[in-house]
Amino acid sequence: MLITINDAKTLILSGQCLLEKDKNQVVQVVSDLSGIQYDPCPILHLNHYLVLWSRVPGFKVTDYDRIAYEEKELVEASLFKRNLFIAPTGELDIYNAATERIVRWGNSREQQKRERQSNELLAEEEKLRQAFHEMRSCTKHSLWEHLGLAEEWKAYRQSGKQGLLKGYLPIFQVFHNMRLTNDIIVCNRLHGTFREPVFALREDLLKDKSSVIEISNNDAVEAILYKLICSFGITEITHMKAITGLNTEDISMAIASLRFKRLITDINVEGLKKTYVAANKLLAVLQQQGTRSTDEVSLLSPMEGIIRDKRWLNTFFSYSFSFEYFKKKGMKWPLSILVGNKFVGYFDCKMEWRTKNFIIKEKNIFDSAFIGYKEIDLAIQDLAAFHNAKDIVENK
């Protein structure tokens, strides 16, 4: 099937919940996006808050906190390349099964679970489980205090900062291991800039919420890849590999099966050489409604799925930017400005929580037609209001 580049943009924006936003709800958006990456940006609201704000009308930070930490409908788990992702609780088992063989930092979650079967590590795991049963939930600090290991944990952290990690206790290894295998998950977060996590055992926290699905790795990979194909609108094997960390063979097998089931179709885009795939349910919408374009403004976080793969983004939107994440004082966190189906620029900003000033450090509008565009200014005002800012200060 041959489509235009504008058709491809419509598929992408539809899959990314950036069209018909008035129909969006929090859990549905998280599911449709195939999860949202958790990232503790200290200069604005956290990434998942920004992603949901840009898609769910009237979204508030307290909406997510209630749904995730009180109602337990969303869960923060180590998925894909072991980044911390937010997914619907009912889908966690499928994500776990699909991503258990992904290798990062030398081994996979499947291998880590096997490593814990040694007598020594099993005993340490039992100590952790017993502590959680007694405390129900805890921060790292309160956990190690409860186990009488606060000083050892402090020394372990100091050695880690020095790049040594010598002489650490096996129980610290097991805790880290259980976090990555999602046996220990986040059940709440404390107030503050970085929202320190509160942990609980998955078996305790989600016993009334988890779907308890038994599914094979192959079936789970196929299910999750189909969700990703839907969420990205149009994609191909290299892109899927970069997003998930799955190997080429597993992705190819899943795509072949989805193609056989007539859930996806091979797509060619005018002017592009590669062959892509798209979900038939999105193609049906495209055929019914045609190319969709509005003048609505969306401000998108640099950690969003649609933004993260710069090559894919540039292929379909002829847009790229750079940002500095690791400099604490010179951190740049540019929000991309999407007007309709066109990225017209970005602006680098930060929220001064102490003064309540929303600072625009730099604004770059590439398309001259959108310089001074009123709708962009209104969107920035809405973003500042979302941060409870008193004033917007633009550096000249």
N, C-alpha and C positions, 0 to 999 in steps of 0.2 A: 504494500500500500504506500502511495506517495502522498505526502502532505507538505504544506508550506511551513516556513519557519514561524509564522504567526500562529498556525495551528499547533505547532509544537509548544509554543509559549503558553497557549491556552490549556493544553494538557497538563503542563507543569504547574501552572498557577491553580488549576482546579484540584490537582492531586495534593497540592500544598495548602489547601483550605484558604486560599487567598481570593477566591471568587465567592460571591453570595455569602459574605461573612455573617449576615444576620441570622443564618441558620445554624451557626457553629455553637457547640457546647464543649466544655473543658475536656471531659473524658473522651468524647468522640474525636476531638482534634488530636489529642495525644495518640489515640489509636490510629487515626488516618495518617498521621505523620510517621508512623512506625517508631514511635518513641521520640523523646526530646532529650538532648544531652544536658546533663546537669553541669554547670560550670560556675564557680564562685567568683564572678567578676566583682571586685570591691568598689568600683567607681560608679556603677549603675545597679539597678535591680538585677537579680540573678538571671541567667540566660533563659531558663524555662518560664520565668515570669514575663520576660519581654516577648518571647515567642507566643505565649497565650494572649498577652495584651494586644498584639498585632492582629489577632484573628478572632477573638471572642469579644463581642460588644459588651462594654461595661465591666470587663474583667478587673478584679481586684486581687491583690496578693493574698488576702484572707480567703478568697475563693479556693485557691489551690491548697493552702494550708488545711482548710477544713476537709476538702475532698480527699487529700492524701493522708493526713495525719489523724484525722478524727474518723472519717468514714472509710478509710483504707481502700478507696477505689483506685488509687494510683500507688505505685511502688517505685522506689529508687533502687536499681540493681546494676551489677556489672554485666554489661552485654556487649556484643560485637567485639571490638578490639579491647575489651575490658574498660572502656570508658564508662563512667557512671551515667546510666540512662534512666529516664522516667518512662514507665510503660503502664498500661492498665493492669491491675492486679490479676484479673481473670485471664490475661494473656501471658503471664510470667512463665508458666510451665512450658509453653511453646517456644518462647524466646530462649529459655534455658537449654532446652533440647537442641535447638537449632545452632546455638553458639558454643556448646560445650567443648567442641574440638578445635576451636579457633586458637591458634598458637600466638602468644605474645610474651616477650621476656623469657623465652626458652621453653615454655610448656603451656598446656591447655588446662581448662578447669577439670576436664575428665582425668588428666594426669595428676592434677593436684589432689583430687579426691582419693586416687589410688595411693598417693604418697602418705596420706594420713592413716593408712591401714597398719602402719608399723606399731608395735606394742607401745613404744614410748609416746608417739604422737597421739595414739588413741586415748591414752591416759590423760594427756594434756587437753584433748578435745572434751573429754568427759568433765574435767574441772571447769572448763568454760561453760559447758551446757548447764552444769549444776549452778554456777554463779548466776547465769541468766534466769534459771528457774526460780532462784531465790530473789533476784532483784527485779525481774520482769523486763525492765528496760534500764539503760544506763549510758552515760558518756564513757569514752575511753578512760578518762581520769578516774571516774567513780568505779569502773570495773576493776582497774588495777589496785585501787585502794581497798576494795572489798576483798581482793585476793592477797592483800599484803605485799603487792609488787610495785607500789608507786615509785619507789626510789630506783628500782631496776628498770622500770619503763622510762623514767627520766634519763637515766644513763644510756639506755638504748637509743633514745631519740637524739641525744647529744652526739653519740658516736655516728649515727646516721648522717647528721649534718656535716660531720667531718669526713664522710665518705669511708668510714671504717667498718661499721656493723660487725664488730668482733665480740665474741662471748655472749651473744644474746640468748635468752632463754627460749627453748623450743615452743613454749606456750605463746610467745609473740608471733612466731612463724605460723602457728596454727590459727591464731586470730586473723592474721592477714589472709591466710589461705581460705578461711571460712567466709571472709568478706568477699573475696573474688569468686567463690563458688555460690554466692547468694544464700548460704546457710545462716549468715548473720546479715541483717538488712537494716536500713534506716527506718525508724518508726516515728521520728519527730525531729525537729531542729530547734535549737535555742535561738533566742533573739540576738541580734548583732549583725555586723557587716557580713561575716562569713557563714553565719547560721550553723554553728557547731552541731554535728549530728548526734542523735540519741539512737542507740542500737537496741535491737531485740532479736531473738531467734526467729527465723522465718516460720518454723513449725508452730510457734506460739502466737505470733502476730497475725498470721494469715490463715489460721486453721479454719476460720469460718468464711474466708474470702477466696482462698486459692481455688482454682478450677480443678486441681488434682487430675490433670490430664496425663495419661500415659500415651506417648507418641514416639515413634521412631525418629532417629536423627534425620533420615532422608525426608520423611514426611514433614517434619518441623522446618527443615531448611526450605522446602518447597513452599510451605505456608507463609513463612516470614519473607521470602523473596517475592512472593506474589504481593504481599502487603507493601513492600518497598517499591515494586514496579508501579503499583497504584499511586503511592505517595509521591514519587518523582515524576509521574506522568509519562516520561519517555526516558529510557535508559539502555545500557548495554553491559556486557560482562565486565569490562575493565572498571567501569563506574561502580558496579555492584561490589566488586572485589575491594575497591578502595574504601567504600562506605562500611562494609561489614567485616572484612578480614577473612572471609570464607575463601577457600581455594577455587581455582578456575574449574576444576573437574566437577565439584559439587554444584557450583552455580550453573554450569552447562547442562548437567543432568536435570536440575530443577526446571530450567527454562525449556528444555526439550519436553518434559512432562507437561508443563503448563501450556505449551504450544499444542501438544497432542490433545489436551482436554479443551482446547479452543477458548482458553481464558485470556490468552495474549495473542498478539499479531505482530509479525515483522513489519517494521516501518522504515521507509526511506524519507529523508527530508531534503527538499530542494536546496541545492548548493552544498550539501554535506556528503562525504564519501561513505561514512559508516552506515551499517544497517543496525537499527535500534529495535526495541520491543516496547509495546504499550499494551495496557489492559483493555480488553474489548469493551468493558463497561464504560470506560472513559471515552473511547472512540465513538460509542453509541451516542453519548452526550454531545460530542463534537459534531457529529453528523446531524443531530437534531437542532442544535442551537447555532452552529457555525462558530467562527472565530470570535472569542469574547474579548472585549477591550473596554475599559472604563477609565475615568480620570481619577479614580480613588487612589489615595496615597497610602503606602505601607512603609513602615520603618523597620528594617530587618536586622537582627543581631548577627554579628560575624560568626557566631557558633551554630547558626542554623544549618540544617541539612542542605537546603537549597543553596547556601552560600559556601559551605566548607570546601567542596571540590572545585577549585578555581578553574580548572581546565573545562569541566562540564559547564560551569556557569558562563564562561567566556564563549563557549561554542554556541550556546543558544541565545544569549543576551548581549554578546559583544561587550562584556563588562568585567572589570577586575579592579581590585584595590589591595592594599597591604595594611597590616596592622601589627602593632608591637604588644605582645601579651606578657612578656617575661620581665620587662623593666617596671619595677614597682612604682617609681616616681614618674617615669616617662611613658607609662602605658597609654597606648592608643586603642580605643575601642570604637571604631567608626560604625555607625549604623547606615546601612545602604538604603537609598531612597528609591522606592519603586512607585512609579506613576502609571497606572494601567498595567501594561505588559512591558514597560520600558524602565530600565534602571537609568536614572538621570544624574546620579551622583551620590555622595555620602557626606556625613558630617561627624566629626569627632567630638564627643561630649563627655561630661562627667557630672555627677550630682555631688555637691558639697553638703553632706548630711548635717554638718554643724551649723552652717549659715543658712541652709535651705535654699541655696542658689543653684539653679541648673545652668551649668556653664557650657556654652558652645565654643570649643577651642578652635575649631577649624571647620569651614564648610566649603565643599567643592561641588559645584553644579557643572556637569560636563556639557549638557545640552542648553544652549543659550535661550531656547524657548521657555525654559523653566526657571530662569533667574528671576527672583522676585515673585515666584508663583505662590499665590495666596494659600492654596490648599496645603502646600508643604509647610508653611509657617503655622497653619492651624494644627497640622499633625504634630509638629514639634511642641506646640502649646499643650496639646493633649498628653503628650509623653511627659512633659514637665509636671502636669497636674497629676499624672499617675504616680510620680515620685513625691507628691505633696510639696512641690517647690513653691516658694513664695515669689521668686523672681527668676527671669531668664536673663542671663548675662552673656552677650556675644562678644568674644574677643575680636578686635579689629586688626 
